[in-house]
Amino acid sequence: MNKEIFLCSICNINSGTCNEDCKFCSQSVRYKADIQRYKQKNIEDILKEAKIARDGGALGFCLVTADKGLNKKTLDFVCSIAKVLTKEVPQLRLIACNGTASVEQLLTLKASGIKAYNHNLETSKAFYPQICTTHSWDERYSTCKNVNEAGLVLITGGIFGLGETQEDRVSMLESLNSLNPTSVPINFYHHNEALELQPNSLTTDEALNLIKLTRETIPNAQRIMVAGGREIMFGERQEEIFNYGANSIVIGNYLTTNGRVISKDLDMLEYLSLKVAKLVK
């Protein structure tokens, strides 16, 4: 079991504005899911969330936008937030998650204080057309390559429980490994009744073994992070994820769904004699 656990928090800085048709995502305007929708979150609210994350032990703080990719307006917005957070909460490592991006755009983010970029492959190349038709899997893979070229820390993972086969899961993990990511976020599909996909049918044991498979397939990743769907997928067995290779979790709320109270995760780690990772300067 890993003895030091990296905590990350995510902040939805604009919500429910995406025109893509990703069938797993309640932020798409196509499915009319009952979620909060807004263009740009107030900087004071973002700063408040960042301080809560810091005080809860998070090192990573991810700025997420609900669009296919970066445009000038979004890029300027993320950069302006990054500059404020770098000054006000320097203890946090800032992560951007803003969809497809060019090397030039990523270098601009880097200059503003962003340290890492998260862009998930989501699933295998073969299965991807079953869950999204408005952009390609290759665009996602290319963005991840751009992150490496720009010299940002690459965070890339995917979602289990979309209806994919085990072969698809292995294929996705092999593709992720080819990108040499620092961190691999594993999500478990959290069903929303507005979405077309069937609910996640994975068992807890199957999900735990997928964490193990991720660690075995991507041995050089510094972090295997269990992210969205953790509370629903594992329930009272959440502490077992660390026995299967996870050494990072998302604390607090997710993009459009609530997580559990941060203190409960901290209590869990203390009970397991696991330390919260600290910033190494």
Secondary structure, 3 states (H helix, E strand, C coil): CCCEEEEEEEEECCECCECCCCCCCCCECCCCCCCCCECCCCHHHHHHHHHHHHHCCCCEEEEECCCCECCHHHHHHHHHHHHHHHHHCCCCEEEEECCECCHHHHHHHHHHCCCEEECCCECCCCCHHHCCCCCCHHHHHHHHHHHHHHCCEEECCEEECCCCCHHHHHHHHHHHHHCCCCEEEEEECCCCCCCCCCCCCCCHHHHHHHHHHHHHHCCCCCEEEECCCHHHHHHHHHHHHHHHCCCEEECCCCCCCCCCCHHHHHHHHHHCCCEECCCCC
